[in-house]
Amino acid sequence: MPLTIHILDYGDIELEASFLVLGHECGRVRRVPVYGFLILGGTYPVLVDTGYRDNAIMESLGMRGLQFHENMVENQLARHGLRPGDIRYIMHTHLHIDHAGKDDRFPMNTTVVLNRREMEFSVSGIMYPQYPKPDILHLVERIYEPEAIRFLDLEISGGEEIIPGVRCEAAYAHTEGSMNVIVETEEGSACICGDVIYDFNDQIVNQVHTNNWMEPRVTGNHAGSKRGEKGAIKKLLNSHDFLLPVHDRPAKIVSGQIVGRLGMTVPGPVTETLPARQWFPA
């Protein structure tokens, strides 16, 4: 069967807008979705990211969580006839507060896959409190259980395949250990790129606060250099047919440019299969 990607709606968060694009609309509150991705059709069901633990934990970052019953990971999986125990692999783009908050709802024989550098970075004290104690402590517990966690060394290996058609590569952006998940579909290469891109419109399409052609804007939340962030975004645009960030609608890419966005209602339950035919001009 061909590999397909299904969007899971983990709820929304409200945050200060300059978090999304550096220096843009400071003081304005924006509401953005938080997505996970379910990859089906391969050897095993694979889940990318598990969302945030609960609404209260988002207050530690001065944000407001908007997560409801239907957004629970168990309920999102149930829409596809699955339970947490059916998931063979959980892959994390990175371990920030809104990406790895519900790993403890999965059994220890579900293998959590992450870049080793990200685990190291999560306990370094840098970007605290974006790595909440309960989330990281759970992952530490998994280290001592057979098959409960798998570390990748992507900066050295150059990329590793998890199941046929699904591989991970170092993102070299956002956090020190962020990784991209690439899925080979019938319609081309689809890259789940975490938070390397937050907002397609303001960072890439309209490129606020810049007058340079094809010069993406960086986010207001990155651990590396601005040049590194720009380069990582450009690499994504020139390497894949579809880009799927966690906080914005997926985009279709042709010759390094965004030519369409997946038509869907945001916020709200989103279960379209990707890549899909419902693309609207950017």
C-alpha positions as CSV (number, residue, x, y, z in Angstrom):
1,M,0.0,0.0,0.0
2,P,1.2,3.6,-0.6
3,L,2.2,5.6,2.4
4,T,-0.3,8.2,3.4
5,I,-0.1,11.0,6.0
6,H,-3.1,11.9,8.2
7,I,-3.2,15.1,10.2
8,L,-4.1,14.8,13.9
9,D,-5.5,17.9,15.6
10,Y,-4.1,18.3,19.1
11,G,-5.8,21.6,19.8
12,D,-4.6,25.2,19.6
13,I,-2.3,27.5,21.6
14,E,-2.4,31.3,21.9
15,L,1.0,33.0,22.0
16,E,2.7,36.3,21.3
17,A,3.0,36.8,17.5
18,S,6.7,37.6,17.5
19,F,7.3,34.0,18.7
20,L,6.3,33.0,15.1
21,V,8.3,35.6,13.1
22,L,11.1,37.5,14.8
23,G,10.1,41.1,15.6
24,H,6.7,40.9,13.8
25,E,3.6,42.1,15.5
26,C,5.1,42.3,18.9
27,G,2.5,42.2,21.7
28,R,-0.3,40.8,19.4
29,V,-1.8,37.5,20.5
30,R,-2.1,34.8,17.7
31,R,-3.9,31.5,17.9
32,V,-2.2,28.6,16.1
33,P,-3.0,24.9,15.7
34,V,-0.8,22.1,17.1
35,Y,-0.7,19.1,14.7
36,G,0.5,15.6,14.9
37,F,0.9,13.3,11.9
38,L,-0.1,9.6,11.5
39,I,1.7,7.7,8.8
40,L,-0.2,4.7,7.5
41,G,0.2,2.1,4.7
42,G,3.7,1.0,5.7
43,T,5.1,-1.9,7.7
44,Y,3.7,-0.4,11.0
45,P,1.6,2.6,12.0
46,V,3.9,5.6,12.8
47,L,3.1,8.7,14.8
48,V,5.0,12.0,14.6
49,D,4.7,14.1,17.7
50,T,2.2,13.7,20.6
51,G,1.2,17.3,21.4
52,Y,1.2,19.1,24.7
53,R,0.5,17.5,28.1
54,D,-2.4,19.7,29.2
55,N,-3.7,23.3,29.0
56,A,-2.1,24.2,32.3
57,I,1.4,23.4,31.3
58,M,1.4,26.0,28.5
59,E,1.1,28.7,31.1
60,S,4.8,28.1,32.1
61,L,5.6,29.8,28.7
62,G,3.0,32.5,29.1
63,M,0.8,30.8,26.5
64,R,-2.8,29.6,26.7
65,G,-3.6,26.0,25.8
66,L,-6.9,25.3,24.0
67,Q,-7.1,21.5,24.1
68,F,-10.4,19.8,24.4
69,H,-11.7,16.2,24.7
70,E,-11.7,15.6,21.0
71,N,-8.0,16.7,20.8
72,M,-6.8,14.0,23.1
73,V,-4.3,11.8,21.2
74,E,-6.4,8.7,22.0
75,N,-9.4,10.2,20.4
76,Q,-7.5,11.4,17.4
77,L,-6.1,7.9,16.8
78,A,-9.6,6.4,17.3
79,R,-10.7,8.3,14.2
80,H,-8.4,6.0,12.3
81,G,-9.4,2.8,14.2
82,L,-6.3,2.8,16.3
83,R,-5.4,2.8,20.0
84,P,-2.1,4.0,21.5
85,G,-0.9,0.3,21.8
86,D,-1.2,-0.1,18.0
87,I,1.5,2.5,17.3
88,R,4.9,0.9,16.7
89,Y,7.0,4.1,16.5
90,I,6.6,7.6,17.8
91,M,9.0,10.0,16.1
92,H,9.7,13.4,17.5
93,T,10.7,16.4,15.4
94,H,12.0,17.8,18.7
95,L,11.1,17.7,22.4
96,H,9.6,21.1,23.1
97,I,6.6,21.4,25.3
98,D,4.1,21.2,22.5
99,H,5.5,18.1,20.8
100,A,6.3,15.4,23.3
101,G,3.8,15.8,26.1
102,K,1.9,12.5,25.9
103,D,4.5,9.9,25.3
104,D,3.6,8.4,28.7
105,R,0.2,7.4,27.3
106,F,1.9,4.9,25.1
107,P,3.2,1.5,26.2
108,M,6.9,0.8,26.6
109,N,6.8,-1.5,23.5
110,T,6.0,1.6,21.4
111,T,9.4,2.8,20.5
112,V,10.1,6.6,20.8
113,V,12.5,7.6,18.0
114,L,14.5,10.9,18.4
115,N,17.8,12.4,17.6
116,R,20.3,11.8,20.4
117,R,21.4,15.4,20.2
118,E,17.9,16.5,21.0
119,M,17.8,14.4,24.1
120,E,21.1,15.9,25.2
121,F,19.9,19.4,24.4
122,S,16.7,18.9,26.4
123,V,18.6,18.5,29.7
124,S,21.2,21.2,29.0
125,G,19.2,23.9,30.6
126,I,19.2,25.9,27.4
127,M,15.7,27.0,26.3
128,Y,14.2,26.0,29.6
129,P,11.2,25.8,30.4
130,Q,10.4,24.6,26.9
131,Y,11.5,21.1,27.9
132,P,9.1,20.4,30.8
133,K,10.3,18.1,33.6
134,P,7.6,15.5,33.4
135,D,8.0,15.0,29.7
136,I,11.8,14.6,29.8
137,L,11.7,12.4,32.9
138,H,9.4,10.0,31.2
139,L,11.9,9.7,28.3
140,V,14.7,9.1,30.7
141,E,12.7,6.2,32.1
142,R,12.3,4.8,28.6
143,I,16.1,4.6,28.3
144,Y,16.1,1.7,30.7
145,E,13.3,-0.3,29.1
146,P,14.1,-2.6,26.1
147,E,12.7,-1.2,22.8
148,A,11.1,1.8,24.6
149,I,13.4,4.4,22.9
150,R,15.7,4.5,19.9
151,F,18.3,7.2,19.5
152,L,19.5,8.4,16.1
153,D,22.8,10.1,15.4
154,L,21.7,12.1,12.4
155,E,24.5,14.6,12.3
156,I,26.9,11.7,11.8
157,S,24.8,9.2,9.9
158,G,23.3,11.7,7.5
159,G,19.9,10.1,7.8
160,E,18.3,6.9,9.0
161,E,15.3,4.9,7.7
162,I,12.7,3.8,10.3
163,I,10.4,1.8,8.0
164,P,10.6,1.6,4.2
165,G,9.7,5.0,2.8
166,V,10.1,6.9,6.1
167,R,13.4,8.3,7.1
168,C,14.7,11.0,9.4
169,E,17.3,13.6,8.8
170,A,18.9,16.3,10.9
171,A,17.1,19.6,10.5
172,Y,20.0,21.8,11.7
173,A,17.5,24.4,12.8
174,H,15.1,25.5,15.6
175,T,16.8,23.4,18.3
176,E,20.2,21.7,18.3
177,G,18.7,18.3,17.8
178,S,15.6,18.9,15.7
179,M,14.9,16.4,12.9
180,N,12.8,16.2,9.8
181,V,10.7,13.2,9.0
182,I,10.5,12.5,5.2
183,V,7.8,10.3,3.8
184,E,7.9,9.0,0.2
185,T,4.3,9.1,-1.1
186,E,2.8,8.4,-4.5
187,E,2.7,12.2,-5.2
188,G,6.3,12.9,-4.1
189,S,8.4,13.6,-1.1
190,A,6.5,15.0,1.9
191,C,8.6,16.5,4.8
192,I,7.2,16.8,8.3
193,C,9.5,19.7,9.4
194,G,8.4,20.5,12.9
195,D,9.1,24.1,13.9
196,V,11.8,24.9,11.3
197,I,8.9,26.8,9.7
198,Y,6.1,28.3,11.8
199,D,4.2,30.5,9.4
200,F,4.4,30.1,5.6
201,N,2.7,33.4,4.8
202,D,4.7,35.7,6.9
203,Q,8.0,33.9,6.7
204,I,8.1,32.9,3.0
205,V,5.2,34.0,0.9
206,N,4.9,37.7,1.9
207,Q,8.3,37.8,3.7
208,V,7.5,40.5,6.2
209,H,10.2,43.0,7.1
210,T,12.5,42.1,4.2
211,N,13.0,43.4,0.7
212,N,15.3,40.6,-0.6
213,W,13.9,38.1,-3.1
214,M,13.4,34.6,-1.8
215,E,14.8,35.5,1.6
216,P,12.8,33.7,4.3
217,R,12.2,35.3,7.7
218,V,13.4,33.4,10.8
219,T,11.2,32.6,13.7
220,G,11.4,34.3,17.1
221,N,12.2,31.0,18.8
222,H,15.4,29.3,17.6
223,A,18.6,28.1,19.3
224,G,21.0,28.5,16.4
225,S,22.1,31.3,14.1
226,K,19.8,33.4,11.9
227,R,21.8,32.4,8.9
228,G,21.5,28.7,9.9
229,E,17.7,29.1,10.2
230,K,17.4,30.7,6.7
231,G,19.6,28.0,5.2
232,A,17.5,25.2,6.7
233,I,14.3,26.8,5.4
234,K,15.8,27.1,1.9
235,K,16.9,23.5,1.9
236,L,13.4,22.4,2.7
237,L,11.9,24.4,-0.1
238,N,14.4,23.0,-2.6
239,S,14.3,19.3,-1.5
240,H,10.6,18.3,-1.2
241,D,7.2,18.4,-2.9
242,F,5.2,19.0,0.3
243,L,6.1,20.6,3.6
244,L,4.2,19.9,6.7
245,P,5.0,22.1,9.8
246,V,3.3,21.6,13.1
247,H,1.6,25.0,13.5
248,D,0.5,25.8,9.9
249,R,-1.4,24.3,7.0
250,P,0.7,22.1,4.7
251,A,2.2,23.6,1.6
252,K,2.8,22.2,-1.9
253,I,6.2,23.2,-3.4
254,V,7.3,23.5,-7.0
255,S,10.8,24.7,-8.0
256,G,11.4,26.0,-4.5
257,Q,8.2,28.1,-4.2
258,I,4.9,27.6,-2.4
259,V,2.3,27.1,-5.0
260,G,-0.6,25.8,-2.9
261,R,-1.9,25.2,0.6
262,L,-4.1,22.3,1.7
263,G,-7.7,23.5,2.1
264,M,-9.0,22.7,5.6
265,T,-10.7,24.3,8.5
266,V,-8.4,25.6,11.2
267,P,-9.0,25.3,14.1
268,G,-11.1,22.1,14.3
269,P,-10.7,18.4,13.6
270,V,-8.6,17.8,10.6
271,T,-8.2,14.3,9.1
272,E,-7.4,14.8,5.5
273,T,-5.0,12.4,3.9
274,L,-1.9,14.0,2.5
275,P,-0.8,14.6,-0.1
276,A,-4.3,15.4,-1.2
277,R,-6.1,17.0,-4.2
278,Q,-7.7,19.8,-2.2
279,W,-5.0,22.4,-2.8
280,F,-5.6,26.1,-3.0
281,P,-3.3,28.7,-4.5
282,A,-0.9,30.3,-2.0
